[in-house]
């Protein structure tokens, strides 16, 4: 019986191009990551041992495309070696099983530039600041959603509109509910991009997100975030010379508080980056500044204190921003809701088509006044180094290291440094914080019906 099934499957694959003009593909993705960790996520005391671990993400990706529709089906196994389940408190749900369907969607083509996609899918827009698939997670992130796309390359106009609404299998009064309080119940967006010539892009991004009340399950608090992104010669296909990218967001509405209730939100964030690509396209260097607004704890005015001024990053990517890959400042609580002001510097060198070296330096500070002894609010110095080599066309390996030198402010915030009444240090238990990791990625193409066989 097994041999018969194998024969039928083989015949189907080989006769597919003959009986149809459609394209059928089967691809794989295998990523293994090993990490040596001494303080990643949370600083550790000096005598703490470094921890070693490994995780893996494995996928089978099945695609189908014809003139009327496109489908994609991704089966994924994601696990720490020796473990069966992941837990991440900043995801849409707090658990993520190691094996399951990562993507499953169908996209109906209305015309050459208009379509609608329905099902579980990845979203990533505008450098992944607020909507991202979060590739640093072993599980990554997908959305159960409807996405409308209008992409007209001739006019340079690109419109995306998405709607995502989350439930689990529990019911209350006959209605599905979300039993994960303070998670996003719904996230919806519009992203309108207009290209002017070959160098200038202007994008409007609007996001409407909703959180469920922790105690009143039928109550939903909505928050709006609007942003403008302007870029010049920016992105993967940038030309030699100057490049600029700037984005600014304003956030308002209501935020679901812990233990029930809500607070009004008025917050903002911005990022500005300017850089230069050498004529031979081997060297890139850039400077930038990113800011997340926070709550000024010294402002006791009633009209100010009743409003939440801390910016919510929603489902944005965090690992490559906000102080670097040690991930110390990627949640609002990590700076006591004081926000973040983060100057940074980037340098990369492309030796050849196969070898790339990158360096990033971060100088994070608390954006608002939260009562720190040091008026500068500085938190330390972060350094990330990454070397990537393409071994073959579909195989690459990366080696990376991250170091973070903590300031006294951060040590005090983390309970690792103590001073007497005169400001003299009486105990400093913080050690050197570091993380080293390597990632091996293999992305084979098992079958493609559009390719002619020998």
C-alpha positions as a Markdown table, in Angstrom:
| # | Residue | x | y | z |
|---|---|---|---|---|
| 1 | Unk | 0.0 | 0.0 | 0.0 |
| 2 | Unk | 2.8 | 2.4 | 0.9 |
| 3 | Unk | 4.5 | 1.7 | -2.5 |
| 4 | Unk | 1.3 | 2.4 | -4.3 |
| 5 | Unk | 0.9 | 5.8 | -2.5 |
| 6 | Unk | 4.4 | 6.7 | -3.3 |
| 7 | Unk | 3.9 | 5.9 | -6.9 |
| 8 | Unk | 0.7 | 7.9 | -7.1 |
| 9 | Unk | 2.4 | 10.9 | -5.5 |
| 10 | Unk | 5.3 | 10.7 | -7.8 |
| 11 | Unk | 3.0 | 10.6 | -10.9 |
| 12 | Unk | 1.1 | 13.5 | -9.6 |
| 13 | Unk | 4.2 | 15.6 | -9.2 |
| 14 | Unk | 5.6 | 14.8 | -12.6 |
| 15 | Unk | 2.4 | 15.2 | -14.5 |
| 16 | Unk | 1.4 | 18.4 | -12.7 |
| 17 | Unk | 3.1 | 20.8 | -15.2 |
| 18 | Unk | 1.5 | 18.9 | -18.1 |
| 19 | Unk | -2.1 | 19.1 | -17.0 |
| 20 | Unk | -1.9 | 22.7 | -15.6 |
| 21 | Unk | -0.3 | 26.0 | -16.0 |
| 22 | Unk | -0.1 | 26.4 | -12.3 |
| 23 | Unk | 3.0 | 26.3 | -10.2 |
| 24 | Unk | 3.4 | 23.8 | -7.3 |
| 25 | Unk | 6.3 | 24.0 | -4.9 |
| 26 | Unk | 7.6 | 22.2 | -1.9 |
| 27 | Unk | 10.3 | 23.9 | 0.1 |
| 28 | Unk | 12.0 | 23.3 | 3.5 |
| 29 | Unk | 13.5 | 25.5 | 6.1 |
| 30 | Unk | 15.7 | 24.2 | 8.9 |
| 31 | Unk | 17.3 | 26.6 | 11.4 |
| 32 | Unk | 19.3 | 25.5 | 14.4 |
| 33 | Unk | 20.6 | 28.0 | 17.0 |
| 34 | Unk | 23.0 | 27.5 | 19.8 |
| 35 | Unk | 23.3 | 30.1 | 22.5 |
| 36 | Unk | 25.8 | 30.7 | 25.3 |
| 37 | Unk | 24.0 | 33.1 | 27.7 |
| 38 | Unk | 25.2 | 35.1 | 30.6 |
| 39 | Unk | 22.6 | 37.8 | 31.2 |
| 40 | Unk | 20.4 | 37.7 | 28.0 |
| 41 | Unk | 17.0 | 39.2 | 28.8 |
| 42 | Unk | 17.8 | 39.9 | 32.4 |
| 43 | Unk | 21.2 | 40.8 | 33.9 |
| 44 | Unk | 22.8 | 38.3 | 36.2 |
| 45 | Unk | 25.1 | 38.5 | 39.2 |
| 46 | Unk | 28.8 | 38.2 | 38.9 |
| 47 | Unk | 29.2 | 34.6 | 40.0 |
| 48 | Unk | 26.4 | 33.2 | 37.9 |
| 49 | Unk | 27.4 | 30.5 | 35.5 |
| 50 | Unk | 26.8 | 31.0 | 31.8 |
| 51 | Unk | 24.0 | 28.8 | 30.4 |
| 52 | Unk | 24.2 | 26.9 | 27.1 |
| 53 | Unk | 21.2 | 25.8 | 25.1 |
| 54 | Unk | 20.0 | 25.1 | 21.6 |
| 55 | Unk | 16.8 | 25.4 | 19.7 |
| 56 | Unk | 15.5 | 24.5 | 16.3 |
| 57 | Unk | 12.8 | 25.6 | 13.8 |
| 58 | Unk | 11.9 | 23.1 | 11.0 |
| 59 | Unk | 9.4 | 23.7 | 8.3 |
| 60 | Unk | 7.8 | 22.2 | 5.3 |
| 61 | Unk | 6.4 | 24.9 | 3.0 |
| 62 | Unk | 3.8 | 23.9 | 0.3 |
| 63 | Unk | 2.8 | 26.5 | -2.2 |
| 64 | Unk | 0.4 | 26.6 | -5.1 |
| 65 | Unk | -0.2 | 29.4 | -7.6 |
| 66 | Unk | -2.3 | 29.9 | -10.7 |
| 67 | Unk | -3.9 | 32.9 | -12.4 |
| 68 | Unk | -6.8 | 33.0 | -10.1 |
| 69 | Unk | -5.4 | 32.3 | -6.6 |
| 70 | Unk | -2.4 | 31.5 | -4.5 |
| 71 | Unk | -2.2 | 29.2 | -1.5 |
| 72 | Unk | 0.5 | 28.6 | 1.2 |
| 73 | Unk | 0.6 | 25.9 | 3.8 |
| 74 | Unk | 3.5 | 25.9 | 6.4 |
| 75 | Unk | 3.9 | 23.0 | 8.9 |
| 76 | Unk | 6.4 | 23.9 | 11.6 |
| 77 | Unk | 8.1 | 22.2 | 14.5 |
| 78 | Unk | 9.8 | 24.7 | 16.9 |
| 79 | Unk | 11.5 | 23.5 | 20.1 |
| 80 | Unk | 14.3 | 23.9 | 22.5 |
| 81 | Unk | 16.4 | 20.8 | 22.3 |
| 82 | Unk | 14.9 | 18.5 | 24.9 |
| 83 | Unk | 11.7 | 20.6 | 25.4 |
| 84 | Unk | 8.2 | 20.4 | 24.1 |
| 85 | Unk | 6.6 | 23.8 | 24.6 |
| 86 | Unk | 7.4 | 27.5 | 24.5 |
| 87 | Unk | 6.0 | 30.3 | 26.7 |
| 88 | Unk | 6.3 | 34.0 | 25.6 |
| 89 | Unk | 4.5 | 36.7 | 27.6 |
| 90 | Unk | 4.5 | 39.3 | 24.7 |
| 91 | Unk | 2.8 | 37.1 | 22.1 |
| 92 | Unk | -0.9 | 37.3 | 21.2 |
| 93 | Unk | -1.2 | 34.1 | 23.4 |
| 94 | Unk | 1.1 | 33.1 | 26.1 |
| 95 | Unk | 1.8 | 29.6 | 24.9 |
| 96 | Unk | 3.0 | 28.3 | 21.5 |
| 97 | Unk | 3.0 | 24.5 | 20.9 |
| 98 | Unk | 6.1 | 23.1 | 19.3 |
| 99 | Unk | 4.4 | 21.4 | 16.4 |
| 100 | Unk | 1.5 | 22.8 | 14.3 |
| 101 | Unk | 0.4 | 25.0 | 11.4 |
| 102 | Unk | 2.4 | 28.2 | 11.2 |
| 103 | Unk | 0.7 | 29.5 | 8.0 |
| 104 | Unk | -2.3 | 28.4 | 6.1 |
| 105 | Unk | -3.9 | 31.0 | 3.7 |
| 106 | Unk | -5.5 | 31.4 | 0.3 |
| 107 | Unk | -5.2 | 34.6 | -1.7 |
| 108 | Unk | -7.8 | 35.4 | -4.4 |
| 109 | Unk | -6.6 | 37.5 | -7.3 |
| 110 | Unk | -9.1 | 40.1 | -8.4 |
| 111 | Unk | -6.7 | 41.6 | -11.0 |
| 112 | Unk | -3.0 | 41.9 | -11.6 |
| 113 | Unk | -2.7 | 44.3 | -8.7 |
| 114 | Unk | -5.6 | 43.6 | -6.4 |
| 115 | Unk | -6.1 | 40.6 | -4.1 |
| 116 | Unk | -7.4 | 39.4 | -0.7 |
| 117 | Unk | -5.7 | 36.9 | 1.5 |
| 118 | Unk | -7.6 | 34.9 | 4.1 |
| 119 | Unk | -6.1 | 32.6 | 6.9 |
| 120 | Unk | -3.1 | 32.4 | 9.1 |
| 121 | Unk | -0.3 | 34.5 | 7.7 |
| 122 | Unk | 2.8 | 36.5 | 8.6 |
| 123 | Unk | 2.7 | 40.3 | 8.7 |
| 124 | Unk | 5.8 | 42.6 | 8.5 |
| 125 | Unk | 5.6 | 46.3 | 7.6 |
| 126 | Unk | 7.8 | 49.4 | 7.9 |
| 127 | Unk | 11.0 | 47.8 | 9.2 |
| 128 | Unk | 8.9 | 45.6 | 11.6 |
| 129 | Unk | 8.5 | 48.5 | 14.1 |
| 130 | Unk | 4.9 | 47.7 | 15.1 |
| 131 | Unk | 3.9 | 44.7 | 12.9 |
| 132 | Unk | 6.3 | 41.9 | 12.6 |
| 133 | Unk | 6.8 | 38.1 | 12.3 |
| 134 | Unk | 9.5 | 38.3 | 15.0 |
| 135 | Unk | 12.1 | 36.0 | 13.4 |
| 136 | Unk | 14.2 | 35.9 | 16.6 |
| 137 | Unk | 11.5 | 33.8 | 18.2 |
| 138 | Unk | 12.0 | 30.2 | 17.4 |
| 139 | Unk | 8.3 | 29.9 | 16.8 |
| 140 | Unk | 8.0 | 33.2 | 15.0 |
| 141 | Unk | 4.6 | 35.0 | 14.9 |
| 142 | Unk | 1.6 | 34.6 | 12.6 |
| 143 | Unk | -1.8 | 36.3 | 12.5 |
| 144 | Unk | -5.2 | 34.8 | 11.9 |
| 145 | Unk | -6.4 | 37.5 | 9.6 |
| 146 | Unk | -7.9 | 38.9 | 6.4 |
| 147 | Unk | -5.5 | 41.0 | 4.3 |
| 148 | Unk | -6.5 | 43.1 | 1.3 |
| 149 | Unk | -3.7 | 44.2 | -1.1 |
| 150 | Unk | -3.7 | 46.8 | -3.9 |
| 151 | Unk | -0.1 | 46.9 | -5.3 |
| 152 | Unk | 0.2 | 48.9 | -8.5 |
| 153 | Unk | 3.9 | 49.1 | -9.6 |
| 154 | Unk | 3.1 | 51.4 | -12.5 |
| 155 | Unk | 1.7 | 54.1 | -10.3 |
| 156 | Unk | 3.9 | 53.3 | -7.3 |
| 157 | Unk | 0.9 | 53.0 | -5.1 |
| 158 | Unk | 0.7 | 50.2 | -2.5 |
| 159 | Unk | -2.2 | 49.7 | -0.2 |
| 160 | Unk | -2.5 | 46.9 | 2.5 |
| 161 | Unk | -5.4 | 46.6 | 4.9 |
| 162 | Unk | -5.6 | 43.8 | 7.5 |
| 163 | Unk | -8.1 | 42.6 | 10.1 |
| 164 | Unk | -7.2 | 40.1 | 12.8 |
| 165 | Unk | -9.5 | 39.0 | 15.7 |
| 166 | Unk | -8.5 | 36.3 | 18.2 |
| 167 | Unk | -10.6 | 33.8 | 20.2 |
| 168 | Unk | -9.9 | 30.5 | 22.0 |
| 169 | Unk | -12.3 | 27.6 | 22.4 |
| 170 | Unk | -13.9 | 28.8 | 25.7 |
| 171 | Unk | -17.3 | 30.4 | 25.5 |
| 172 | Unk | -19.3 | 32.7 | 27.7 |
| 173 | Unk | -23.0 | 33.4 | 27.2 |
| 174 | Unk | -22.7 | 31.7 | 23.8 |
| 175 | Unk | -19.9 | 34.0 | 22.6 |
| 176 | Unk | -16.2 | 33.1 | 22.1 |
| 177 | Unk | -13.9 | 34.9 | 24.4 |
| 178 | Unk | -10.2 | 35.4 | 24.8 |
| 179 | Unk | -9.1 | 34.0 | 28.2 |
| 180 | Unk | -5.6 | 35.7 | 28.1 |
| 181 | Unk | -6.1 | 39.0 | 29.8 |
| 182 | Unk | -4.1 | 42.0 | 28.7 |
| 183 | Unk | -3.2 | 40.3 | 25.4 |
| 184 | Unk | -4.3 | 41.8 | 22.0 |
| 185 | Unk | -7.8 | 40.7 | 21.2 |
| 186 | Unk | -7.8 | 42.3 | 17.9 |
| 187 | Unk | -5.2 | 44.2 | 15.7 |
| 188 | Unk | -6.2 | 45.9 | 12.4 |
| 189 | Unk | -4.2 | 48.1 | 10.2 |
| 190 | Unk | -4.0 | 50.2 | 7.0 |
| 191 | Unk | -0.6 | 50.7 | 5.3 |
| 192 | Unk | -0.6 | 53.2 | 2.4 |
| 193 | Unk | 2.8 | 53.6 | 0.6 |
| 194 | Unk | 3.5 | 55.9 | -2.4 |
| 195 | Unk | 6.8 | 55.8 | -4.3 |
| 196 | Unk | 8.1 | 58.9 | -5.9 |
| 197 | Unk | 10.7 | 58.0 | -8.5 |
| 198 | Unk | 13.3 | 55.5 | -7.6 |
| 199 | Unk | 14.4 | 57.0 | -4.3 |
| 200 | Unk | 11.6 | 58.5 | -2.2 |
| 201 | Unk | 9.0 | 56.6 | -0.3 |
| 202 | Unk | 6.2 | 58.1 | 1.9 |
| 203 | Unk | 4.0 | 55.7 | 4.0 |
| 204 | Unk | 1.0 | 56.3 | 6.2 |
| 205 | Unk | 0.5 | 53.5 | 8.8 |
| 206 | Unk | -2.6 | 53.3 | 11.0 |
| 207 | Unk | -3.2 | 50.6 | 13.5 |
| 208 | Unk | -6.3 | 49.9 | 15.7 |
| 209 | Unk | -5.7 | 47.4 | 18.5 |
| 210 | Unk | -8.0 | 46.1 | 21.2 |
| 211 | Unk | -7.4 | 44.6 | 24.6 |
| 212 | Unk | -9.9 | 42.7 | 26.7 |
| 213 | Unk | -10.7 | 43.8 | 30.3 |
| 214 | Unk | -9.1 | 41.3 | 32.7 |
| 215 | Unk | -12.2 | 41.1 | 34.8 |
| 216 | Unk | -15.1 | 42.0 | 32.4 |
| 217 | Unk | -14.6 | 39.6 | 29.5 |
| 218 | Unk | -17.1 | 41.4 | 27.3 |
| 219 | Unk | -15.4 | 44.8 | 27.6 |
| 220 | Unk | -12.8 | 45.7 | 24.9 |
| 221 | Unk | -10.5 | 48.7 | 25.1 |
| 222 | Unk | -9.4 | 50.2 | 21.8 |
| 223 | Unk | -6.2 | 52.0 | 21.1 |
| 224 | Unk | -5.2 | 53.8 | 17.8 |
| 225 | Unk | -1.7 | 54.3 | 16.5 |
| 226 | Unk | -1.0 | 56.5 | 13.5 |
| 227 | Unk | 2.4 | 57.0 | 11.9 |
| 228 | Unk | 4.2 | 58.6 | 9.0 |
| 229 | Unk | 7.3 | 57.0 | 7.5 |
| 230 | Unk | 9.5 | 59.0 | 5.0 |
| 231 | Unk | 12.6 | 57.4 | 3.4 |
| 232 | Unk | 15.2 | 58.3 | 0.8 |
| 233 | Unk | 17.2 | 55.7 | -1.0 |
| 234 | Unk | 16.4 | 53.2 | 1.8 |
| 235 | Unk | 15.9 | 49.5 | 1.9 |
| 236 | Unk | 17.6 | 46.4 | 0.5 |
| 237 | Unk | 18.1 | 47.9 | -3.0 |
| 238 | Unk | 19.6 | 51.2 | -1.9 |
| 239 | Unk | 22.0 | 52.9 | -4.3 |
| 240 | Unk | 25.5 | 54.1 | -3.4 |
| 241 | Unk | 25.5 | 57.4 | -1.5 |
| 242 | Unk | 23.3 | 59.0 | 1.2 |
| 243 | Unk | 20.2 | 57.2 | 2.6 |
| 244 | Unk | 17.7 | 58.5 | 5.2 |
| 245 | Unk | 14.8 | 56.9 | 7.0 |
| 246 | Unk | 12.5 | 58.6 | 9.5 |
| 247 | Unk | 9.3 | 57.5 | 11.2 |
| 248 | Unk | 7.0 | 59.0 | 13.9 |
| 249 | Unk | 3.9 | 57.5 | 15.6 |
| 250 | Unk | 1.3 | 58.9 | 17.9 |
| 251 | Unk | -0.8 | 56.6 | 20.1 |
| 252 | Unk | -4.1 | 57.4 | 21.8 |
| 253 | Unk | -7.2 | 55.7 | 23.1 |
| 254 | Unk | -7.6 | 53.4 | 26.1 |
| 255 | Unk | -5.3 | 50.8 | 27.6 |
| 256 | Unk | -6.4 | 47.8 | 29.6 |
| 257 | Unk | -4.9 | 47.9 | 33.1 |
| 258 | Unk | -3.9 | 44.9 | 35.2 |
| 259 | Unk | -6.6 | 43.8 | 37.6 |
| 260 | Unk | -9.3 | 45.4 | 35.4 |
| 261 | Unk | -10.2 | 48.9 | 34.4 |
| 262 | Unk | -8.5 | 51.2 | 31.8 |
| 263 | Unk | -6.5 | 54.3 | 31.4 |
| 264 | Unk | -6.3 | 57.0 | 28.8 |
| 265 | Unk | -3.3 | 56.8 | 26.4 |
| 266 | Unk | -1.3 | 59.6 | 24.9 |
| 267 | Unk | 2.1 | 58.4 | 23.8 |
| 268 | Unk | 4.6 | 58.7 | 20.9 |
| 269 | Unk | 7.6 | 57.1 | 19.3 |
| 270 | Unk | 10.1 | 58.1 | 16.6 |
| 271 | Unk | 13.2 | 56.8 | 14.8 |
| 272 | Unk | 15.6 | 58.7 | 12.6 |
| 273 | Unk | 18.5 | 57.2 | 10.7 |
| 274 | Unk | 20.9 | 58.7 | 8.2 |
| 275 | Unk | 23.7 | 56.8 | 6.6 |
| 276 | Unk | 26.0 | 56.3 | 3.6 |
| 277 | Unk | 26.6 | 53.3 | 1.2 |
| 278 | Unk | 30.1 | 53.3 | -0.4 |
| 279 | Unk | 30.4 | 53.3 | -4.2 |
| 280 | Unk | 31.5 | 49.7 | -4.3 |
| 281 | Unk | 28.5 | 48.9 | -2.1 |
| 282 | Unk | 30.7 | 47.1 | 0.4 |
| 283 | Unk | 30.6 | 49.5 | 3.3 |
| 284 | Unk | 27.5 | 50.9 | 5.1 |
| 285 | Unk | 27.7 | 53.2 | 8.1 |
| 286 | Unk | 24.8 | 55.0 | 9.7 |
| 287 | Unk | 23.7 | 56.9 | 12.8 |
| 288 | Unk | 20.3 | 57.1 | 14.4 |
| 289 | Unk | 18.1 | 57.9 | 17.3 |
| 290 | Unk | 15.0 | 56.0 | 18.5 |
| 291 | Unk | 12.6 | 57.2 | 21.2 |
| 292 | Unk | 9.7 | 55.5 | 23.1 |
| 293 | Unk | 7.8 | 57.9 | 25.3 |
| 294 | Unk | 7.4 | 57.1 | 28.9 |
| 295 | Unk | 5.8 | 58.2 | 32.2 |
| 296 | Unk | 7.4 | 61.1 | 34.1 |
| 297 | Unk | 7.1 | 59.9 | 37.7 |
| 298 | Unk | 8.1 | 63.3 | 39.1 |
| 299 | Unk | 5.1 | 65.0 | 37.4 |
| 300 | Unk | 2.4 | 65.0 | 40.1 |
| 301 | Unk | -0.1 | 67.1 | 38.2 |
| 302 | Unk | -3.4 | 65.2 | 38.2 |
| 303 | Unk | -4.2 | 65.9 | 34.6 |
| 304 | Unk | -0.8 | 64.3 | 33.6 |
| 305 | Unk | -0.7 | 61.4 | 36.0 |
| 306 | Unk | -4.1 | 60.0 | 35.1 |
| 307 | Unk | -2.9 | 59.5 | 31.5 |
| 308 | Unk | -0.6 | 56.6 | 30.3 |
| 309 | Unk | 2.3 | 58.2 | 28.4 |
| 310 | Unk | 4.2 | 54.9 | 27.8 |
| 311 | Unk | 4.3 | 53.8 | 24.1 |
| 312 | Unk | 3.1 | 50.3 | 23.3 |
| 313 | Unk | 5.2 | 48.5 | 20.7 |
| 314 | Unk | 2.2 | 46.2 | 19.8 |
| 315 | Unk | 3.4 | 43.3 | 17.8 |
| 316 | Unk | 6.6 | 45.0 | 16.6 |
| 317 | Unk | 10.0 | 43.4 | 16.2 |
| 318 | Unk | 12.3 | 44.2 | 19.2 |
| 319 | Unk | 15.4 | 42.1 | 19.1 |
| 320 | Unk | 17.4 | 44.2 | 16.7 |
| 321 | Unk | 16.3 | 47.5 | 18.2 |
| 322 | Unk | 16.1 | 49.2 | 21.6 |
| 323 | Unk | 19.5 | 48.7 | 23.1 |
| 324 | Unk | 20.7 | 45.8 | 21.1 |
| 325 | Unk | 20.3 | 42.0 | 21.1 |
| 326 | Unk | 20.6 | 41.5 | 24.8 |
| 327 | Unk | 16.8 | 42.5 | 24.9 |
| 328 | Unk | 16.9 | 44.5 | 28.1 |
| 329 | Unk | 14.5 | 47.3 | 27.0 |
| 330 | Unk | 11.9 | 45.7 | 24.7 |
| 331 | Unk | 8.9 | 45.9 | 27.1 |
| 332 | Unk | 7.4 | 49.0 | 28.8 |
| 333 | Unk | 8.2 | 47.5 | 32.3 |
| 334 | Unk | 11.9 | 47.1 | 31.5 |
| 335 | Unk | 12.5 | 50.8 | 32.2 |
| 336 | Unk | 9.8 | 51.2 | 34.9 |
| 337 | Unk | 7.5 | 52.6 | 32.3 |
| 338 | Unk | 10.0 | 55.5 | 31.7 |
| 339 | Unk | 10.3 | 54.9 | 27.9 |
| 340 | Unk | 13.6 | 54.8 | 26.1 |
| 341 | Unk | 15.9 | 57.2 | 24.3 |
| 342 | Unk | 18.5 | 55.2 | 22.3 |
| 343 | Unk | 21.2 | 56.7 | 20.0 |
| 344 | Unk | 22.8 | 54.0 | 17.9 |
| 345 | Unk | 25.6 | 53.5 | 15.3 |
| 346 | Unk | 25.8 | 50.8 | 12.6 |
| 347 | Unk | 28.7 | 49.7 | 10.5 |
| 348 | Unk | 28.8 | 46.8 | 8.0 |
| 349 | Unk | 31.3 | 45.4 | 5.5 |
| 350 | Unk | 30.5 | 43.1 | 2.7 |
| 351 | Unk | 33.7 | 41.3 | 1.9 |
| 352 | Unk | 32.2 | 39.5 | -1.1 |
| 353 | Unk | 29.0 | 37.8 | -2.1 |
| 354 | Unk | 29.4 | 35.2 | 0.7 |
| 355 | Unk | 30.8 | 37.1 | 3.7 |
| 356 | Unk | 29.2 | 39.9 | 5.7 |
| 357 | Unk | 30.4 | 41.5 | 9.0 |
| 358 | Unk | 28.1 | 43.9 | 11.0 |
| 359 | Unk | 28.6 | 46.0 | 14.1 |
| 360 | Unk | 25.9 | 47.9 | 16.1 |
| 361 | Unk | 26.5 | 50.1 | 19.1 |
| 362 | Unk | 23.7 | 51.4 | 21.4 |
| 363 | Unk | 23.7 | 54.0 | 24.1 |
| 364 | Unk | 20.2 | 53.6 | 25.7 |
| 365 | Unk | 18.8 | 56.1 | 28.3 |
| 366 | Unk | 15.5 | 56.4 | 30.1 |
| 367 | Unk | 13.4 | 58.9 | 28.2 |
| 368 | Unk | 11.3 | 60.2 | 31.1 |
| 369 | Unk | 12.2 | 61.2 | 34.6 |
| 370 | Unk | 11.7 | 58.2 | 36.9 |
| 371 | Unk | 13.7 | 59.5 | 39.8 |
| 372 | Unk | 17.1 | 58.1 | 39.0 |
| 373 | Unk | 20.1 | 59.6 | 40.8 |
| 374 | Unk | 22.0 | 60.2 | 37.6 |
| 375 | Unk | 20.4 | 63.2 | 35.7 |
| 376 | Unk | 21.6 | 61.7 | 32.4 |
| 377 | Unk | 19.3 | 58.7 | 32.8 |
| 378 | Unk | 21.9 | 56.6 | 31.0 |
| 379 | Unk | 21.5 | 52.8 | 31.2 |
| 380 | Unk | 24.8 | 51.5 | 29.7 |
| 381 | Unk | 26.5 | 50.6 | 26.5 |
| 382 | Unk | 25.5 | 47.8 | 24.1 |
| 383 | Unk | 27.6 | 46.2 | 21.4 |
| 384 | Unk | 26.5 | 43.6 | 18.8 |
| 385 | Unk | 28.8 | 41.9 | 16.3 |
| 386 | Unk | 27.5 | 39.5 | 13.6 |
| 387 | Unk | 29.4 | 37.6 | 10.9 |
| 388 | Unk | 27.4 | 35.7 | 8.3 |
| 389 | Unk | 28.8 | 33.4 | 5.6 |
| 390 | Unk | 26.8 | 31.9 | 2.7 |
| 391 | Unk | 28.3 | 28.4 | 2.5 |
| 392 | Unk | 26.1 | 27.4 | -0.5 |
| 393 | Unk | 23.2 | 28.9 | -2.3 |
| 394 | Unk | 20.7 | 27.7 | 0.3 |
| 395 | Unk | 22.9 | 27.2 | 3.3 |
| 396 | Unk | 24.3 | 30.0 | 5.5 |
| 397 | Unk | 25.8 | 30.2 | 9.0 |
| 398 | Unk | 26.0 | 33.2 | 11.4 |
| 399 | Unk | 28.2 | 33.8 | 14.4 |
| 400 | Unk | 27.2 | 36.7 | 16.8 |
| 401 | Unk | 28.2 | 38.1 | 20.1 |
| 402 | Unk | 26.5 | 40.8 | 22.3 |
| 403 | Unk | 28.0 | 42.6 | 25.2 |
| 404 | Unk | 26.3 | 45.1 | 27.5 |
| 405 | Unk | 28.1 | 47.3 | 30.0 |
| 406 | Unk | 25.5 | 48.3 | 32.7 |
| 407 | Unk | 25.4 | 51.8 | 34.1 |
| 408 | Unk | 24.8 | 52.4 | 37.8 |
| 409 | Unk | 21.3 | 53.4 | 36.9 |
| 410 | Unk | 20.5 | 50.1 | 35.4 |
| 411 | Unk | 22.1 | 48.2 | 38.2 |
| 412 | Unk | 20.0 | 50.0 | 40.8 |
| 413 | Unk | 16.8 | 49.4 | 38.7 |
| 414 | Unk | 17.7 | 45.7 | 38.7 |
| 415 | Unk | 18.6 | 45.5 | 42.4 |
| 416 | Unk | 22.3 | 44.8 | 41.7 |
| 417 | Unk | 23.9 | 47.9 | 43.1 |
| 418 | Unk | 23.4 | 49.6 | 46.5 |
| 419 | Unk | 24.6 | 52.9 | 47.8 |
| 420 | Unk | 24.7 | 54.5 | 51.3 |
| 421 | Unk | 23.1 | 57.8 | 52.1 |
| 422 | Unk | 26.2 | 59.7 | 50.9 |
| 423 | Unk | 26.1 | 58.0 | 47.5 |
| 424 | Unk | 29.0 | 55.6 | 48.1 |
| 425 | Unk | 28.7 | 52.2 | 46.6 |
| 426 | Unk | 28.4 | 49.5 | 49.3 |
| 427 | Unk | 27.6 | 46.5 | 47.1 |
| 428 | Unk | 27.9 | 45.9 | 43.4 |
| 429 | Unk | 27.0 | 42.3 | 42.4 |
| 430 | Unk | 26.6 | 42.8 | 38.6 |
| 431 | Unk | 28.9 | 40.8 | 36.4 |
| 432 | Unk | 29.8 | 41.1 | 32.7 |
| 433 | Unk | 26.6 | 40.6 | 30.6 |
| 434 | Unk | 27.1 | 38.8 | 27.3 |
| 435 | Unk | 25.6 | 36.4 | 24.9 |
| 436 | Unk | 27.2 | 34.4 | 22.0 |
| 437 | Unk | 25.2 | 32.4 | 19.5 |
| 438 | Unk | 25.5 | 30.7 | 16.1 |
| 439 | Unk | 22.7 | 30.0 | 13.6 |
| 440 | Unk | 22.8 | 27.4 | 10.9 |
| 441 | Unk | 20.1 | 27.9 | 8.2 |
| 442 | Unk | 19.3 | 25.4 | 5.4 |
| 443 | Unk | 16.6 | 26.3 | 2.9 |
| 444 | Unk | 16.2 | 23.5 | 0.3 |
| 445 | Unk | 13.8 | 23.5 | -2.6 |
| 446 | Unk | 12.4 | 20.0 | -2.8 |
| 447 | Unk | 10.2 | 20.5 | -5.8 |
| 448 | Unk | 9.1 | 23.2 | -8.2 |
| 449 | Unk | 6.8 | 22.4 | -11.1 |
| 450 | Unk | 7.8 | 25.5 | -13.1 |
| 451 | Unk | 11.4 | 24.2 | -13.5 |
| 452 | Unk | 12.2 | 22.0 | -16.5 |
| 453 | Unk | 13.5 | 18.6 | -15.6 |
| 454 | Unk | 16.5 | 17.1 | -17.2 |
